[in-house]
Amino acid sequence: MSARSGRGRRASQQPTRLPRTTPGILAGVVAAALAGLALLGTAPLGVGVFAVQVVVCLAWLATLDARGSTGAFFIGVAAAIGCDVVVGIADTPDVGRTALVVGLAVIASLVHQLLRQPRRGVALSIAATLSMAVFASCGASYVALRVEGGGGIADAAALFGAGVALAVARLVDLVVPRPTVVPESRRGIVGLLVGLGAAAATGWIYGRAHGDVLGSDHGVRMAIVTALIALLADLAVDAVLSTAPPDEERSLAALTPLGMLLPVVLAGPAAYVAGRILLG
């Protein structure tokens, strides 16, 4: 047995260790916290988003167990800082500004591979690094929307909707786990539908409370669009946990925080697009 494979235990040896409900509930808490920060201002939201981006970088690299993870982590963190700053200091909302940061991350990733010795697992290492830059851009979408007039309220509607959907769907799965979304999945269709319904109700209530900016109709749309993307991402991460868990114990453990945060991050572009359309 190699030293690399000896660091962890096979996931199949500990099937009961995989959490079913915790990631969704904690994701709801994270989304609610980011919603509160969005209402406070662009800078507080940027700090909160950056913290999420850093944890996602760590969890993503640990899950993939990619070579050159130290350099990739620093590139991912630099990309997160760059994305958050370029959209946060702008006078007008434009998430497209993050394209320059992602482009620089591509160059940095190639230089990183050239400097690595020995140069093994290059394809996976580059893929891990560049995907982290994309995740950084997705998270920065919340910051970009916050710059818009009324963007803080729109951000909060989206995040509250996604958070409620993620938490409610997981809780319903404990009671009604069948029928499942896909074979061997731990996620039920009823939970996903109820989660979307809870997001719509949350958006309606929140939008009505801020009728001068959103209104109930726009609140529902913001919540549902963001919640749908978040639930799909949550379903994808959980499918890996339940049907094809990583071999390494370290990678398996990293999937829990990844499952908690990645759905919220990936829903960012949907929130941004919906917010720009509805507020504009």
C-alpha positions in Angstrom: 0.0 0.0 0.0 1.4 3.4 -1.0 1.9 6.2 1.5 -0.7 8.3 -0.5 -3.4 5.6 -0.3 -2.5 4.7 3.2 -3.4 8.1 4.6 -7.1 7.3 4.4 -9.6 4.5 4.7 -12.0 3.4 2.0 -15.3 5.2 2.0 -17.1 1.9 1.7 -15.8 0.9 5.1 -17.8 3.6 6.8 -21.1 4.1 5.0 -23.0 5.2 8.1 -20.6 8.1 8.5 -22.1 10.0 5.6 -24.3 12.8 6.9 -27.8 13.1 5.4 -29.3 16.2 6.9 -26.5 18.3 8.4 -25.1 19.8 5.1 -28.5 21.1 4.1 -29.3 22.7 7.4 -25.8 24.3 7.7 -26.1 25.5 4.1 -29.3 27.2 5.2 -27.5 28.9 8.1 -24.7 30.1 5.8 -27.1 31.5 3.3 -29.1 33.3 6.0 -25.8 34.7 7.4 -24.8 36.0 3.9 -28.3 37.5 3.5 -27.8 39.4 6.7 -24.4 40.6 5.6 -25.9 41.8 2.3 -28.3 44.0 4.1 -25.5 45.5 6.1 -23.4 46.6 3.1 -21.1 45.6 0.2 -18.0 45.3 2.4 -19.6 43.0 5.0 -21.0 40.8 2.3 -17.6 40.7 0.5 -16.0 39.5 3.7 -18.6 36.8 4.2 -18.4 35.6 0.6 -14.6 35.5 0.8 -14.7 33.3 3.9 -17.0 30.9 2.0 -14.8 31.0 -1.0 -11.7 30.1 1.0 -13.4 27.1 2.7 -14.7 25.9 -0.7 -11.1 26.1 -2.1 -9.8 23.9 0.7 -12.7 21.4 0.5 -12.5 21.2 -3.3 -8.8 20.5 -3.3 -9.1 17.9 -0.5 -12.0 16.2 -2.3 -10.2 15.9 -5.6 -6.8 15.1 -3.9 -5.1 17.0 -6.7 -1.3 17.3 -7.0 0.2 20.7 -6.3 -2.6 21.6 -4.0 -0.6 24.2 -2.0 0.0 26.4 -5.1 -3.5 25.8 -6.4 -4.9 26.9 -3.1 -3.0 30.2 -3.2 -4.2 30.8 -6.8 -7.7 30.1 -5.8 -7.6 32.5 -2.8 -6.0 35.2 -5.0 -8.8 34.7 -7.6 -11.4 35.0 -4.8 -9.9 38.2 -3.6 -9.6 39.6 -7.1 -13.2 38.7 -8.1 -14.6 40.2 -4.9 -12.6 43.4 -5.2 -13.2 44.1 -8.9 -17.0 43.9 -8.6 -17.2 45.4 -5.1 -15.4 48.6 -5.8 -17.3 49.3 -9.1 -19.9 52.0 -9.3 -22.2 49.8 -11.4 -23.0 46.1 -11.1 -21.0 44.0 -13.6 -20.0 40.4 -12.8 -18.3 40.3 -16.2 -15.3 42.1 -14.5 -14.4 38.8 -13.0 -13.4 37.5 -16.4 -10.1 39.3 -16.2 -9.4 37.6 -12.9 -10.3 34.2 -14.2 -8.0 34.8 -17.2 -5.1 35.7 -15.0 -5.8 32.6 -13.0 -5.4 30.5 -16.2 -2.0 32.0 -16.7 -1.0 31.5 -13.0 -2.2 27.9 -13.2 0.1 27.2 -16.2 3.1 28.9 -14.6 2.4 26.8 -11.4 2.5 23.6 -13.5 5.8 24.6 -15.1 7.3 25.2 -11.7 6.1 22.0 -10.1 8.6 19.2 -9.6 7.9 16.4 -10.2 5.2 17.3 -12.7 2.6 14.7 -12.1 -1.2 14.8 -12.4 -1.1 18.0 -14.4 -4.5 17.7 -16.0 -6.3 17.2 -12.7 -4.2 19.9 -11.0 -5.1 22.5 -13.7 -8.8 21.5 -13.6 -8.9 21.9 -9.9 -7.2 25.3 -10.0 -9.4 26.7 -12.8 -12.6 25.4 -11.3 -11.8 27.2 -8.1 -11.4 30.4 -10.1 -14.9 29.8 -11.6 -16.3 29.2 -8.1 -14.8 32.5 -7.0 -16.5 34.2 -9.8 -19.8 32.6 -8.9 -19.5 33.7 -5.3 -18.6 37.2 -6.3 -21.9 37.4 -8.2 -23.6 38.2 -4.9 -21.2 41.1 -4.3 -21.8 42.4 -7.8 -25.5 42.4 -7.4 -25.2 44.3 -4.0 -23.8 47.3 -6.0 -27.1 47.6 -7.7 -29.6 50.0 -6.2 -31.7 47.7 -4.0 -29.2 44.9 -4.6 -28.9 44.1 -0.9 -32.6 43.4 -0.6 -32.5 41.3 -3.8 -29.4 39.4 -2.5 -31.2 38.7 0.7 -34.4 37.4 -1.1 -32.3 35.1 -3.2 -30.2 33.8 -0.2 -33.1 33.4 2.1 -34.9 31.4 -0.6 -32.0 29.2 -1.3 -31.2 28.7 2.4 -34.8 27.7 3.3 -35.0 25.4 0.3 -31.8 23.5 1.2 -32.7 23.1 4.8 -36.4 22.2 4.3 -35.6 19.7 1.5 -33.2 17.8 3.7 -35.6 17.7 6.6 -38.4 16.4 4.5 -36.1 13.7 3.2 -35.9 12.3 6.7 -39.7 11.8 6.7 -40.4 11.0 3.0 -37.3 9.6 1.4 -39.1 7.9 -1.4 -39.4 8.1 -4.3 -35.8 9.1 -4.8 -34.6 11.5 -7.4 -32.2 9.0 -8.9 -31.6 5.3 -8.1 -29.6 4.8 -4.9 -29.9 8.5 -4.0 -30.6 9.6 -0.5 -32.6 12.6 -1.8 -36.4 12.3 -2.3 -38.5 14.0 -5.0 -41.0 15.2 -2.3 -38.2 16.9 -0.4 -37.0 18.8 -3.5 -40.6 19.9 -4.4 -41.4 21.0 -0.8 -38.1 22.8 -0.6 -38.9 24.8 -3.8 -42.4 25.6 -2.3 -40.8 26.8 0.9 -38.5 29.0 -1.1 -41.4 30.5 -3.0 -43.2 31.2 0.2 -40.1 32.8 1.7 -39.6 35.0 -1.4 -43.3 36.1 -1.3 -43.2 37.1 2.3 -39.9 38.8 2.1 -40.7 40.6 -1.2 -44.0 41.8 0.2 -42.2 43.2 3.2 -40.0 45.2 0.9 -42.6 46.2 -1.7 -40.8 49.5 -2.4 -37.9 47.5 -3.9 -39.1 44.0 -4.8 -42.7 43.2 -4.2 -44.1 39.7 -3.7 -43.9 38.7 -7.3 -40.2 39.6 -7.7 -39.4 38.2 -4.4 -40.8 34.8 -5.4 -38.9 34.8 -8.7 -35.6 35.7 -6.9 -36.1 32.9 -4.4 -37.2 30.2 -6.8 -34.5 30.8 -9.4 -31.7 30.8 -6.8 -33.2 27.9 -4.8 -33.5 25.7 -8.0 -29.8 26.0 -8.8 -28.8 25.5 -5.2 -31.0 22.3 -4.9 -29.5 20.9 -8.1 -26.0 21.5 -6.9 -26.9 20.0 -3.5 -28.3 16.9 -5.3 -25.1 16.5 -7.3 -22.8 16.6 -4.3 -25.0 14.2 -2.3 -25.1 11.8 -5.3 -21.3 11.6 -5.1 -21.5 10.9 -1.4 -24.1 8.2 -1.7 -23.2 6.4 -4.9 -19.5 7.1 -5.5 -17.8 8.3 -2.4 -14.0 9.1 -2.6 -11.5 6.4 -1.6 -9.6 8.6 0.8 -10.9 9.5 4.3 -9.6 13.0 3.8 -11.5 13.5 0.6 -14.6 12.0 2.0 -14.5 14.3 5.0 -14.1 17.3 2.8 -17.3 16.6 0.9 -19.4 17.6 3.9 -18.3 21.3 4.0 -18.2 21.3 0.2 -21.8 20.0 0.1 -22.7 22.7 2.6 -21.2 25.7 0.8 -20.9 24.8 -2.9 -24.7 25.0 -3.6 -24.9 28.5 -2.1 -21.9 29.6 -4.2 -23.1 28.1 -7.5 -26.5 29.8 -7.1 -24.8 33.2 -7.2 -24.9 33.8 -11.0 -28.6 32.9 -11.0 -29.3 35.4 -8.3 -27.3 38.0 -10.1 -29.0 37.6 -13.5 -32.5 37.5 -11.9 -31.7 40.5 -9.7 -30.4 42.6 -12.6 -33.5 41.8 -14.7 -36.0 42.4 -11.9 -34.4 45.5 -10.5 -33.5 47.0 -13.8 
